[in-house]
């Protein structure tokens, strides 16, 4: 999923009460994507409002989880 698609998600986007990604999480995700200079990754929404960014290349996987508050950690 692209970040632009995540921006369109509303509350209960999965039919099970999932939270929509917050503006803080989306803004942090956008900054990270710009810093990585990689557009071929995936942005994955979590039902708790987190966003996971994921890239795979040359046998190496990079995952970054962004909280609803906009903080993040490398997985």
C-alpha positions in Angstrom: 0.0 0.0 0.0 1.2 3.5 -0.7 1.2 6.3 1.9 -1.4 8.2 -0.1 -3.8 5.2 0.3 -3.2 5.2 4.1 -4.1 8.8 4.3 -7.6 7.9 3.0 -8.3 5.2 5.7 -11.1 6.0 8.1 -11.9 4.5 11.5 -13.0 0.9 11.3 -11.2 0.5 7.9 -10.9 -3.3 8.4 -14.5 -3.8 9.6 -13.2 -4.9 13.0 -12.8 -1.4 14.6 -9.3 -0.6 13.4 -8.0 2.8 14.1 -7.1 5.1 11.2 -3.4 6.2 11.0 -2.9 9.5 12.8 -1.6 12.6 11.2 1.5 12.3 13.4 2.2 8.8 12.2 1.6 9.7 8.6 3.8 12.7 8.7 6.6 10.7 10.3 6.2 8.0 7.7 6.5 10.6 5.0 9.7 12.1 6.5 11.3 8.6 6.7 10.4 7.7 3.1 12.0 11.0 1.9 15.1 10.3 4.0 15.4 6.7 2.7 14.9 8.0 -0.9 13.1 4.7 -1.7 9.7 4.7 -3.2 9.5 0.9 -3.8 8.7 0.0 -0.2 5.4 -0.8 1.4 3.4 1.1 3.9 1.2 -1.3 6.0 -1.5 -0.1 8.4 -1.9 -1.8 11.7 -5.3 -2.0 13.4 -4.0 -0.1 16.5 -3.1 3.0 14.4 0.6 2.2 13.8 2.2 2.2 10.4 4.8 -0.3 9.3 7.2 0.7 6.5 9.0 -2.1 4.8 11.8 -2.5 2.2 13.5 -5.6 0.9 16.6 -5.6 -1.3 19.4 -8.0 -1.9 18.3 -10.4 0.9 18.0 -7.6 3.4 14.7 -6.6 5.0 14.2 -3.2 6.8 11.1 -2.6 8.8 10.2 0.5 10.7 7.1 0.7 12.9 5.7 4.1 13.6 3.3 4.6 16.5 0.2 6.8 16.5 2.2 9.4 18.4 4.8 9.6 15.6 7.7 7.8 17.3 9.3 4.9 15.6 11.6 2.0 16.0 13.6 -0.1 13.6 12.6 -3.8 13.6 
